[in-house]
């Protein structure tokens, strides 16, 4: 299961080396943004990067700290007053949750999250990252949280450190405008980090300061009754966001490599990586799109590339930490602003006015909830709203089918029977799955459209693969209405699955007659409408086959 493929060894080593260099400034910046420090970012990149590559289900994927995970960790850092041991406990639990997700095959369902919801929360995360860095660009250390950072902004604007602002903006410009020809040798983010740090030596700006060297110490989980619920909630959010982030990146990798990833194995790999990250004092991570793209474009195709990327970062930790101490906060803030801008879904925003307004409105709602409430609420509300909109759309299609009362039938024999029963029989044909979305209106539509002189009403379920309890109850309502109007109700064409639901709810109701097909139902209807007026109508339920 974990056999390494060495057929592309040179490409994997090149891709891993390049991805490791690209990951360095991002790991440092995201570690600082989390509140746990630059080394926590590097340790997280090493642990998640190595173990997710080794055990995951997307061979070419590079994993490490990402914007969504850092946003949650920064909020948790503020809520726990910077208690690192509790935060690392949340990271460990997040990893365990992801392993459980993988074994429960949750990965197959995470991919069902609608695009406007994904676009909204990813854009919201990008906005949060930018908001949290605005104060640092102005030379201040704003309070944690989006609202706190926005509230502090007027204070920061009243006392701008122009050296810091210029350094941050310069870093951002270099990261964006770095020539592609040079980017083959030195990635733009790394170039911005080096140039910005060198420029800061002539300025008086806040820097990272002393950074420990060597291997990390083991962080054992800590549980406190007062904070247990908060930690569990944060761990679950980290697990879900990490899963979504990773599987989205897996889809990108699939498109580039023309392969197919294993979603559930990927979740297990990410879970192992995050669990180890928490134990060694690293921040949580996930599949990183930009680093994965860099790896693939540099020749990386298999899991060796992700492992090499992690080993490159480990070598840096063991030997170059003193140099990282000179990196200014403003330079990392500039890099993070670029990260935030890259996360925002500009491609959808540019085209949103051309698409359905409902989808765009849902995206904006999720974005706003992400920024001003929290991520799990945003995703939960978005998924619920999207599901309700889909159910409504399907229900409208079902009801449209119901309105199409056939004036003629394709089968000549059935059509002849229908012609002979003109005005005496009403046929209602259902199309597609019949569910709770349409159930509330089925009775109204049948009442409004049934022919006044009908003695028999036929419900044709031939094109219905499934029904739910709500739909079955609606059929019972139609039956009661038919009996009250002196009509016989006939159900035909129902398959075994539909019959099972109908039998459990309403098939034994007096007044229902069941046939296997429409032809037999029409024969029964002809017999019924030709009965003499004095003949008593029998409403006892019978089953014909």
Buried (B, 14 or more C-beta within 10 A) or exposed (E): EEEEEEEBBEBBBBBBBBBBBBBBBBBBBBBBBBBBBBBBBBBBBBBBBBBBBBBBBBBBBBBBBBBBBBBBBBBBBBBBEEBBEBBBBBBBBBBBBBBBBBEEEBBEEBBEBBEBBBBBBBBBBBBBBBBBBBBBBBBBEBEBBBEBBBEBBEEBEEEEBEBBBBBBBBBBEBBEEBEEEEBEEBBBBBBBBBBBBEBBEEEEBBBBEEBEBEEBEEBEBBEEEEBEEBBBBBBBBBBBBBBBBBBBBBBBBBEBBEEEBBBBBBBBBBBBBBBBBBBBBBBBBBBBBBBBBBBBEBBBBBBBBBBBBBBBBBEBBEEEBEEBBBBBBBBBBBBBBBBBBBBBBEEBBEEBEEEEEBBBBBBBBBBBBBBBEBBBBBBBBBBEBBEEBEBEEBBEBBBEBBEEEBEEBEEEEBBEBBEBBEEBBBBBBBBBBBBBBBBEBBBEBBEEEBBEEBBBBBBBBBEBEEBBEBBBBBBBBBBBBBBEEEBBBBBBBBBEEBBEBBBEBBBEBEBBBBBBBBBBBBBBBBEBBEEEEEEEEEBEBEBEE
